Amino acid sequence: MTAAPLETHFGFRDVPLSEKQGLVDDVFHKVADRYDVMNDLMSGGLHRAWKDVMVGMLKPSRNRAFKTLDVAGGTGDVAFRIIAAGGPETEVTVLDINSDMLRVGQERADKLGLSGLKFVECNAEALTGLADNSFDGYTIAFGIRNVPRISVALTEAYRVLKRGGRFLCLEFSQVDMPGLDKIYDAFSFSAIPAIGKAVTGDGEPYRYLVESIRKFPTAETFKDMISEAGFERVSYTRLSGGIVAIHSGWKL
């Protein structure tokens, strides 16, 4: 008897593990050109402040070479902040599995005339070509929940970080402010797909993104997953009533 294929979720739908990456890729091919505009509309611009907090926690050195791997960061939104916060020897490798997201980021970087950036198409679960112990920081914003095997990506994050390197993940979390949870749910499931359809012509990718937030592990569970990958001093900080959390871990 043939064993049933391993399954995972794509939004609220169960799918074979082997199919999830292709489905996620299709979502981001559709939204790439309007991704950052939609982030502004969906968060009321708050995503900018959340990313600023994460980069502030990273503290890229202004006095020495500092290498960061920004995963699922195709459009460059986090990477540009790291370059601005660091010194002249700051380098950021922007990694994304989606070519359209990387195209948008490269175009933005070229227009801004930024240096110190490298855009690489690669899978977070298999950081092919990236050496062990090679980065001072690893950042990922709103991307980890789209990875089919999160634990594998965390293990790879640990591998490529140097001793003393820091893992930082900005991700949607669980609202912990009474009353805000109901407002947030109503906005998420009604307004966001409608806004997505108005701006991009297709609301379904945004319905998936909302559903994927609800399927993501709790902050405590994700904290345990980061610890299991080998990280120490693991913690998280909730922002905006728990709408998002920044998870931190150190390779010591």
N, C-alpha and C positions, 0 to 999 in steps of 0.2 A: 504494500500500500504506500502511495506517495504521500509524504508529509505535506501538510498544508503550508502555503507560503507565509513567511513572517509578515505581520501586518503592522501598520502604524496609522496615524490619522492625518487627514488633509482637511483642515477645518473640522467640522463635525462629522465628516465622512471617513469611514475606515477604508484604507486602501492597502494593497501590497507594498511592503517596504521598498521594493525595487521600482515602484512607479512614482513615489512621492517627489523625488528630485525633479523629474520631468514636469510634473504638475506645477511645482513651485517655480521652476524656470519660466514656464509659460505665463504665470502671473506677472513676473517681473519684466519679461519682454514687453508685456502690454502696458505696464505703468512707468517704465524707465524715464521717458521724456517728461513726465509730469510728477515724478516721485516726490521731489522736494517741495513743489507747490502744494501737493496734497498733504504732505506732512504739516505744512503751515495751517492749512484749512482744518485738518483733523484734530490738531492739538492747540489751535488758537495761537500758534507761534511758540508754545511752551517747549517744543522739542529743541529749540535753539538754546534755551536756558539749561535744559537737562544735559545736553551735549557739552556745554560750557563747564558744568559741574564735573562731568566725567574727566574732561581734559585737565581741569584744575587738580583733580585727584591724581592723575598720571604724573604731573609735574615734570615734563620733559626738560632735561638739563639745558641751561643756556651757556654752560661753560665747557662742555665736552660733547663728543659724539654720542648721540642717543638715537637708537633704532627702534621703531615701532612697527608692528604688523597690525594693520587695521582690516579686520575680516568682515566680509559682507558690507564693505564700505564703498561700493562702486562709484557713487556719485561724488565722493570726496568730501562730504560735509564735515565729517569728523577729522579726516586727514588734514584739511586746510587749517582747522583750529590748532592741531598739534604743531604744524609748521610755524604758525603765527606765535605760538606760546614758547617754542624752543629757540635754541641758538642757531648759528650758521651751520653747525654740523648735524643738525637734526635731519633724520631721514625717515620717511614713512613709505612702507610697501602697502599699497592698497590692493587687497585681494578680494575677488568676487568670482562666483561661479557663472555669473550672468554677463555675457559680452555687451549687451545693450546698456546695462548699468555702468560698466567700465567705460564705454564710449562716452557717455554723458559726463563722467568724471574727468576723463582725459580732455575733453573739449573745454570744460570749465577751467581746468588747470592751465591749459594753453592760453585761454583768454586772459587769465589773471597773471600770466607770466611767472608762475610758481616753479621753483626748483626744489630738489630734495624729495621728489615723489616718483614712485614707480608703480605702474598699474599692471597687475598680474591676474590672469584668468586661472583659477584653481579652486579645488574643492576643500572646504574647511575640514572635512573628514580625512583628507590625505594631502598634506601640505608638501607635495612633491617638489623637490628641488630646494627646499628650505632646510638648512642644516640644524642639527641639534644645538641648543644653547647659543642662539644667534641674535635674539632680540631682547631689548630692555623692557619693552612693553607690548602687550597684546590687548587690543580694544575691539569690541564688537557692539554695535548699537542696533537694536531692533532686528537682529539677524539670527540669533541662536535658536529662536523658536521655529525657524524655517528649515533647520538642519534635520535630516531624517534620523540620524543617530547622534544625539547630543553628547552622550558620554564619549564617543569616539572623537568628536571635535575637541572636547575638553582635554582628552589625553594628548592630542596633537598640539594643543595650545601649550600644555606643560612641557612637551618635548622641545619646542623651538625657543622657549624663553631661557634666558641666561639665569644662573643662580642670582637671586636678588631681584629678578624680574617680576613685574606685576601684571596680573590678569584683571581686566575691567570689562564688565558687561552691563550695558544699559538695556533694560528690557521692560516691557509692560508687566505689571504685577497685579496684586489683588487690592482693590480699594478698601481701606480700613477706616473710612470716615462715615459715620452714620448719615444716611440721606444721600450722600454723594454717589453711593453705589447704584441706587435706582436711577438717578439722573444720568450717570455714566452709561449704564446698560441701554437706556432708552436712546441716548445720543448715538451710541455705537452701532446698534442694530438697525436703527431707522435712518438717522441722518448721514452717517458715513457712506453707506452704499449709494445713497441718493446724490451726495456731493460728488462721489467718484464718477457716477454716470454723467452728471452735468459737466464735469471738467474733462473727463477722458473719453466719454461716450460708452463706458462699460462699468457697471456697478459691481459685477460679480467678483473681480479680483479683490475688491475692498470688503466684500462679504467674507471671503476667505480670510483676509487679514484680521478681521474682527473675531472670527471664530477661532483662529489660531491663537489669539491672545487668551481666550477662555480655556483652551486645551493645554496651555503651558503650565509646567509644574508650579506649585506654590513657592514662595520665596524661601521657605525653610527647606523644602525638598530640593530645590535647585542648589541651595547652599551645601547640602549634603553631597550632591553630585559633584560639585567643584572640589570638595574635600576628598572624595573618593578618587579623583583624578590625580591626587598627590599634592594639591595646593595646601598651604598653611595660612594661619591667621585669616581665615575666610570669614567674610562679613557681608552685610548688605545695608544699604541706606535707602529708605523709602522717600519719595518725593511726591509733592502734589497730592497728598491724601492717599498715597499708595497706588496711584495710577501707574507709576513706574518705580523701579528700584534699580540702583546701581550695585552690582555684585562685585566684590573684590577678593582676590586671592594672591598669595605670594609664593614664588618658587624659592624655597630657602634650603 
